[in-house]
Every structure is written in structure tokens, then in C-alpha cells.
């Protein structure tokens, strides 16, 4: 018999209570019963986003909300500043280009983070830039970007929006959408919100709605105006993912019960323990500013990174993520995100120690686990 442990940065483990809710008999979405659930969910999402703005919900992956953010705020030929530095940061550029938006790139080495001063320099040099796109947590590198500081730069620029991909960061890395002057913040269900994939979210500021009123790009399904109008009735414009929405209510209940501050503190502890453990094993982090959602670790010299991830999975039943693009085989990524606690981290570190030993890397079994336990014992 073998148990499997999911420690990837999405999908993440789904609590039993949430899975049970999704398995309940489905209800019709154009009813008062569903509208009440959807209204409650939409209000509770504001607590996680730390916003008073409307949070729109779509039946889609997080990329759907990203596309909606571009399509609803810009017009053909507009210029957008895109912070690149990982697989998902680059997605902003790809979506902009698909819609005929001119991309002004800030190219960051994967594992590094953007300097707010660099963004200021670009905006001072080109005040016609309509929108700045960046990520909170760059999932492919485990890197945190300084959203608060970027927001300070953009808040008084009436002609520029700040739009943030918080898909892997929401609920794990702190983001205060209103206080940090984030105009559009997008997220997905399969990360810190502890659901299967299938729901995408976007919080939209009053400033952003002015841009939306003037956008000339085409929208249909991801029409933010339609979504907001329907939200006022406790509905979505088109058929929602009913079971996922009901499951989301239960996930948000769990977050409310724990308290969003405690949720963020738990993620901080899990991240600290993971990093302490891999460092004591002689391994090096990729990121210069690690995020609390996922830790990217460089594969030690002489070890095949693809084999490492495969051995963890096939021999020990522990599923972590490998590197993407040019980092494939060069890093592995351990998530500490969503429905995870101290024993998830202890398990993955124990499995990592055994895997490294199997692959010929000199490791003192138990050393990483001890380092993690010392941090996690009081969680």
C-alpha cells in the first residue's frame, strides 16, 4: 500500500469537508437558494483579497481572469508595462499581444524580483503606459514581487492601472488589495483557496471601472460589466460552476474560522521550515526573494532533476513540481500552500532526504527533518 502526498503549487490538496460539499446533489443556479450562496461567497472573497471592491467570479482557470483583465481595460495599440521573470509573468505579455496591445517588457532573471524604481523609471519616461502587469508570487520560480511598493508608485497616476496575478499567492502571501492600490487582482480556485481547478476571480477597483468604460477591445464571456451587473443579483451572466461554488463556500468558511491573519502566519511558518530544511541539506534556493506559497530549490550538481522529481513520486508517493522552460531538470518546487500543515512539510523533507540518498547525493538522513521540526513544533 502507498499513500500519495500532493505538494505541487496547484492543484493543491482539497479538504474532506470541501470535497463532500462538491459531492452534494446539484441545485439549479437561477434560484434564490443559489443566489444566496453566491452572494455570501462573493462577500467572503473580499476578506481574502482584503478589498471592499466587487470580486467577480468566472467558470475558468485563473488565466481566464487574466485574459479578462486585459480585454476589459485596454484598447488596440495601448501600451502595457509587463514585468517578466517567469513562466506566468510572461503570460501577461502573451495575452496582451494576442489582443493587439503593445508590450513594454521589463525582463527579469528568473528567480529575481522587479525593482519598484525600475517601474517608476519606465512610467516617468513613458507616461502613456496604460497598465502595469505583474505577479504577486511567480509560481515558476517561487519569487515574491514588491506589490505594495509598486502600488505606491502607481496610485497617483490616473492614467495607469496596476494589475496583479495573485493566482498562486492569494491566501499564502499577504496582499492588501485596497491599501496597496491594486486596481485588478486575479486569482484561481486551485491554490490557496483549497478547491479543484475551475473558478477564476478578479477584484476590480473604482479606478479600473473607468478604464473598463473606455475599453475598445472585444469581450464576450469575460465581460466584466456583465459580470458586475449579474453579481448585483447574486448571479453570473452564464452558467456557473455550481458545485465548485458551493465547495468554495465551505473552503471560505474554513479560512474565516482560522482567520486570514492566522492563515498567512501558517504559510509563513511552513515556508520558513521548508527553506531551513533544504538549506541544512546543502541545497540552494533559486529565488532571491522567496514567496510563502512555494519554494524553488536548485538541483545539486551531478543529480538529474527530472529523476529526482520522478523518484519522489514513483518511489515515495510525494508529488512536487519540476522546473519549467529552461529550468526543467535544474530546479524542483515544493509547495506549502492551501490545505497543508506541519506534517506535510515534515513528510516532503523526509522523502527528499531519502530520494537524494538514492540518487547518490551525500545527505545525513533526518537532518532536514530536524531543522523543519524545530520551526514547526509551535505552529
C-alpha positions, 0 to 999 in steps of 0.5 A: 500500500502507498499513500500519495502526498500532493505538494505541487503549487496547484492543484493543491490538496482539497479538504474532506469537508470541501470535497463532500460539499462538491459531492452534494446533489446539484441545485439549479443556479437561477434560484434564490437558494443559489443566489444566496450562496453566491452572494455570501461567497462573493462577500467572503472573497473580499476578506481574502483579497482584503478589498471592499471592491466587487470580486467577480467570479468566472467558470475558468482557470485563473488565466481566464481572469487574466485574459479578462483583465486585459480585454476589459481595460485596454484598447488596440495599440495601448501600451502595457508595462509587463514585468517578466521573470517567469513562466506566468509573468510572461503570460501577461505579455502573451495575452496582451499581444494576442489582443493587439496591445503593445508590450513594454517588457521589463525582463527579469532573471528568473528567480529575481524580483522587479525593482519598484524604481525600475517601474517608476523609471519606465512610467516617468519616461513613458507616461502613456503606459496604460497598465502595469502587469505583474505577479504577486508570487511567480509560481515558476520560480517561487519569487515574491514581487514588491506589490505594495511598493509598486502600488505606491508608485502607481496610485497617483497616476490616473492614467495607469492601472496596476494589475496583479496575478495573485493566482498562486499567492492569494491566501499564502502571501499577504496582499492588501488589495485596497491599501496597496492600490491594486486596481485588478487582482486575479486569482484561481480556485486551485491554490490557496483557496483549497478547491479543484481547478475551475473558478477564476476571480478578479477584484476590480477597483473604482479606478479600473471601472473607468478604464473598463468604460473606455475599453475598445477591445472585444469581450464576450464571456469575460465581460466584466460589466456583465459580470458586475451587473449579474453579481448585483443579483447574486448571479453570473451572466452564464452558467456557473460552476455550481458545485465548485461554488458551493465547495468554495463556500465551505473552503471560505468558511474554513479560512474565516474560522482560522482567520486570514491573519492566522492563515498567512502566519501558517504559510509563513511558518511552513515556508520558513521550515521548508527553506531551513530544511533544504538549506541544512541539506546543502541545497540552494534556493533559486529565488532571491526573494522567496514567496510563502506559497512555494519554494524553488530549490536548485538541483545539486550538481551531478543529480538529474532533476527530472529523476529526482522529481520522478523518484519522489513520486514513483518511489515515495508517493510525494508529488512536487513540481519540476522546473519549467522552460529552461529550468526543467531538470535544474530546479524542483518546487515544493509547495506549502500552500492551501490545505497543508500543515506541519506534517506535510512539510515534515513528510516532503523533507523526509522523502527528499532526504531519502530520494537524494540518498538514492540518487547518490547525493551525500545527505545525513538522513533526518537532518532536514527533518530536524531543522523543519521540526524545530520551526514547526513544533509551535505552529 
